[in-house]
Amino acid sequence: MSRYNGKCLDHAPSAESDREWIERELVQAYIRLEVTAPDGYGCRTAMVGPFGEIEVQLMELPRAHALSSIPPLWFEVFSRRDGATIDSYGCIELGKEELNAAVEMISNARQYGQNHS
């Protein structure tokens, strides 16, 4: 069972659905992102959660990229074992459609992490 900030991340509490739980974790990561200092490249990163050997992060690219064709927000799923990126999803804003896509990606990553730990 994985833990992050004292919370169990391998299953959602019974009072809420998996989807609601993932949405809540995403919103909390987005809020943490807003108060995180940028790294040396100007990126800000917040962990959505570790799921066994899989980790999901939300990253915001530097504002300079906001004018390019590269989306400023990225969800990244990667292997904690070797650091390899498994999947990623970029978006301009975190609206309903983007949230749905991110929830699906994170749900799949979480299920994979639980089954391969």
Contact map, one row per residue, 1 for C-alpha under 8 A:
111000011100000000000000000000000000000000000000000100000000000000000000000000000000000000000000000000000000000000000
111100011100000000000000000000000000000000000000011100000000000000000000000000000000000000000000000000000000000000000
111111111100000000000000000000000000000000000000010000000000000000000000000000000000000000000000000000000000000000000
011111111000000000000000000000000000000000000000110000000000000000000000000000000000000000000000000000000000000000000
001111100000000000000000000000000000000000000000000000000000000000000000000000000000000000000000000000000000000000000
001111110000000000000000000000000000000000000000000000000000000000000000000000000000000000000000000000000000000000000
001111111000000000000000000000000000000000000000000000000000000000000000000000000000000000000000000000000000000000000
111101111110000000000000000000000000000000000000000000000000000000000000000000000000000000000000000000000000000000000
111100111111000000000000000000000000000000000000111000000000000000000000000000000000000000000000000000000000000000000
111000011111000000000000000000000000000000000000001100000000000000000000000000000000000000000000000000000000010001000
000000011111100001000000000000000000000000000000000000000000000000000000000000000000000000000000000000000000000000000
000000001111110111001000000000000000000000000000000000000000000000000000000000000000000000000000000000000000000000000
000000000011111110001000000000000000000000000000000000000000000000000000000000000000000000000000000000000000000000000
000000000001111110000000000000000000000000000000000000000000000000000000000000000000000000000000000000000000000000000
000000000000111110000000000000000000000000000000000000000000000000000000000000000000000000000000000000000000000000000
000000000001111111011000000000000000000000000000000000000000000000000000000000000000000000000000000000000000000000000
000000000001111111111000000000000000000000000000000000000000000000000000000000000000000000000000000000000000000000000
000000000011000111111100000000000000000000000000000000000000000000000000000000000000000000000000000000000010000000000
000000000000000011111110000000000000000000000000000000000000000000000000000000000000000000000000000000100010000000000
000000000000000111111111000000000000000000000000000000000000000000000000000000000000000000000000000000000000000000000
000000000001100111111111100000000000000000000000000000000000000000000000000000000000000000000000000000000000000000000
000000000000000001111111110000000000000000000000000000000000000000000000000000000000000000000000000000100110000000000
000000000000000000111111111000000000000000000000000000000000000000000000000000000000000000000000001000100000000000000
000000000000000000011111111100000000000000000000000000000000000000000000000000000000000000000000000000000000000000000
000000000000000000001111111110000000000000000001100000000000000000000000000000000000000000000000000000000000000000000
000000000000000000000111111111000000000000000001000000000000000000000000000000000000000000000000000000000000000000000
000000000000000000000011111111100000000000000000000000000000000000000000000000000000000000000000000000000000000000000
000000000000000000000001111111110000000000000001000000000000000000000000000000000000000000000000000000000000000000000
000000000000000000000000111111111000000000000111000000000100000000000000000000000000000000000000000000000000000000000
000000000000000000000000011111111100000000000100000000000100000000000000000000000000000000000000000000000000000000000
000000000000000000000000001111111110000000000000000000000000000000000000000000000000000000000000000000000000000000000
000000000000000000000000000111111111000000000100000000000000000000000000000000000000000000000000000000000000000000000
000000000000000000000000000011111111000000011100000000000111000000000000000000000000000000000000000000000000000000000
000000000000000000000000000001111111000000000000000000000000000000000000000000000000000000000000000000000000000000000
000000000000000000000000000000111111100000000000000000000000000000000000000000000000000000000000000000000000000000000
000000000000000000000000000000011111110000011100000000000000000000000000000000000000000000000000000000000000000000000
000000000000000000000000000000000011111000010000000000000000000000000000000000000000000000000000000000000000000000000
000000000000000000000000000000000001111111111000000000000000000000000000000000000000000000000000000000000000000000000
000000000000000000000000000000000000111111110000000000000000000000000000000000000000000000000000000000000000000000000
000000000000000000000000000000000000011111100000000000000000000000000000000000000000000000000000000000000000000000000
000000000000000000000000000000000000011111100000000000000000010000000000000000000000000000000000000000000000000000000
000000000000000000000000000000000000011111110000000000000000110000000000000000000000000000000000000000000000000000000
000000000000000000000000000000000000011111111000000000000011110000000000000000000000000000000000000000000000000000000
000000000000000000000000000000001001111001111100000000000011110000000000000000000000000000000000000000000000000000000
000000000000000000000000000000001001010000111110000000001111000000000000000000000000000000000000000000000000000000000
000000000000000000000000000011011001000000011111000000001110000000000000000000000000000000000000000000000000000000000
000000000000000000000000000010000000000000001111110000111100000000000000000000000000000000000000000000000000000000000
000000000000000000000000110110000000000000000111110000111100000000000000000000000000000000000000000000000000000000000
000100001000000000000000100000000000000000000011111000111000000000000000000000000000000000000000000000000000000000000
011100001000000000000000000000000000000000000011111111110000000000000000000000000000000000000000000000000000000000000
010000001100000000000000000000000000000000000000111111110000000000000000000000000000000000000000000000000000110011000
110000000100000000000000000000000000000000000000011111100000000000000000000000000000000000000000000000000000000011011
000000000000000000000000000000000000000000000000011111100000000000000000000000111000000000000000000000000000000010011
000000000000000000000000000000000000000000000000011111110000000000000000000011110000000000000000000000000000110110000
000000000000000000000000000000000000000000000011111111111000000000000000000011110000000000000000000000000000000000000
000000000000000000000000000000000000000000000011111001111100000000000000001111000000000000000000000000000100100000000
000000000000000000000000000000000000000000001111100000111110000000000000001110000000000000000000000000000000000000000
000000000000000000000000000011001000000000001111000000011111000000000000111100000000000000000000000000000000000000000
000000000000000000000000000000001000000000111100000000001111100000000000111100000000000000000000000000000000000000000
000000000000000000000000000000001000000000111000000000000111110000000001110000000000000000000000000000000000000000000
000000000000000000000000000000000000000001110000000000000011111011000001110000000000000000000000000000000000000000000
000000000000000000000000000000000000000011110000000000000001111111000001000000000000000000000000000000000000000000000
000000000000000000000000000000000000000000000000000000000000111111100001000000000000000000000000000000000000000000000
000000000000000000000000000000000000000000000000000000000000011111110000000000000000000000000000000000000000000000000
000000000000000000000000000000000000000000000000000000000000111111111111000000000000000000000000000000000000000000000
000000000000000000000000000000000000000000000000000000000000111111111111000000000000000000000000000000000000000000000
000000000000000000000000000000000000000000000000000000000000001111111000000000000000000000000000000000000000000000000
000000000000000000000000000000000000000000000000000000000000000111111110000000000000000000000000000000000000000000000
000000000000000000000000000000000000000000000000000000000000000011111110000000000000000000000000000000000000000000000
000000000000000000000000000000000000000000000000000000000000000011011111000000000000000001000000000000000000000000000
000000000000000000000000000000000000000000000000000000000000000011011111110000000000000001110000000000000000000000000
000000000000000000000000000000000000000000000000000000000001111011000111110000000000000001111000000000000000000000000
000000000000000000000000000000000000000000000000000000000111100000000011111000000000000001111000000000000000000000000
000000000000000000000000000000000000000000000000000000000111100000000011111100000000000111100000000000000000000000000
000000000000000000000000000000000000000000000000000000011110000000000000111110000000000111000000000001000000000000000
000000000000000000000000000000000000000000000000000000011110000000000000011111000000111110000000000000000000000000000
000000000000000000000000000000000000000000000000000001111000000000000000001111100000111100000000000000000100100000000
000000000000000000000000000000000000000000000000000001110000000000000000000111110011111000000000000000000000000000000
000000000000000000000000000000000000000000000000000011100000000000000000000011111111110000000000000000000000000000000
000000000000000000000000000000000000000000000000000011100000000000000000000001111111000000000000000000000000000000000
000000000000000000000000000000000000000000000000000010000000000000000000000000111110000000000000000000000000000000000
000000000000000000000000000000000000000000000000000000000000000000000000000000111111000000000000000000000000000000000
000000000000000000000000000000000000000000000000000000000000000000000000000001111111100000000000000000000000000000000
000000000000000000000000000000000000000000000000000000000000000000000000000001110111110000000000000000000000000000000
000000000000000000000000000000000000000000000000000000000000000000000000000111100011111100000000000000000000000000000
000000000000000000000000000000000000000000000000000000000000000000000000000111100001111100000000000000000000000000000
000000000000000000000000000000000000000000000000000000000000000000000000000111000000111110000000000000000000000000000
000000000000000000000000000000000000000000000000000000000000000000000000011110000000111111000000000000000000000000000
000000000000000000000000000000000000000000000000000000000000000000000000011100000000001111100000000001000000000000000
000000000000000000000000000000000000000000000000000000000000000000000111111000000000000111110000000000000000000000000
000000000000000000000000000000000000000000000000000000000000000000000011110000000000000011111100010000000000000000000
000000000000000000000000000000000000000000000000000000000000000000000011100000000000000001111100000000000000000000000
000000000000000000000000000000000000000000000000000000000000000000000001100000000000000000111110010000000000000000000
000000000000000000000000000000000000000000000000000000000000000000000000000000000000000000111111111000000000000000000
000000000000000000000000000000000000000000000000000000000000000000000000000000000000000000001111111000000000000000000
000000000000000000000000000000000000000000000000000000000000000000000000000000000000000000000111111100000000000000000
000000000000000000000000000000000000000000000000000000000000000000000000000000000000000000000111111110000000000000000
000000000000000000000000000000000000000000000000000000000000000000000000000000000000000000101111111111000000000000000
000000000000000000000010000000000000000000000000000000000000000000000000000000000000000000000111111111100000000000000
000000000000000000000000000000000000000000000000000000000000000000000000000000000000000000000001111111110000000000000
000000000000000000000000000000000000000000000000000000000000000000000000000000000000000000000000111111111000000000000
000000000000000000000000000000000000000000000000000000000000000000000000001000000000000010000000011111111100000000000
000000000000000000100110000000000000000000000000000000000000000000000000000000000000000000000000001111111110000000000
000000000000000000000000000000000000000000000000000000000000000000000000000000000000000000000000000111111111000000000
000000000000000000000000000000000000000000000000000000000000000000000000000000000000000000000000000011111111100000000
000000000000000000000100000000000000000000000000000000010000000000000000000010000000000000000000000001111111110000000
000000000000000001100100000000000000000000000000000000000000000000000000000000000000000000000000000000111111111000000
000000000000000000000000000000000000000000000000000000000000000000000000000000000000000000000000000000011111111100000
000000000000000000000000000000000000000000000000001001010000000000000000000010000000000000000000000000001111111110000
000000000100000000000000000000000000000000000000001001000000000000000000000000000000000000000000000000000111111111000
000000000000000000000000000000000000000000000000000000000000000000000000000000000000000000000000000000000011111111100
000000000000000000000000000000000000000000000000000001000000000000000000000000000000000000000000000000000001111111110
000000000000000000000000000000000000000000000000001111000000000000000000000000000000000000000000000000000000111111111
000000000100000000000000000000000000000000000000001100000000000000000000000000000000000000000000000000000000011111111
000000000000000000000000000000000000000000000000000000000000000000000000000000000000000000000000000000000000001111111
000000000000000000000000000000000000000000000000000110000000000000000000000000000000000000000000000000000000000111111
000000000000000000000000000000000000000000000000000110000000000000000000000000000000000000000000000000000000000011111
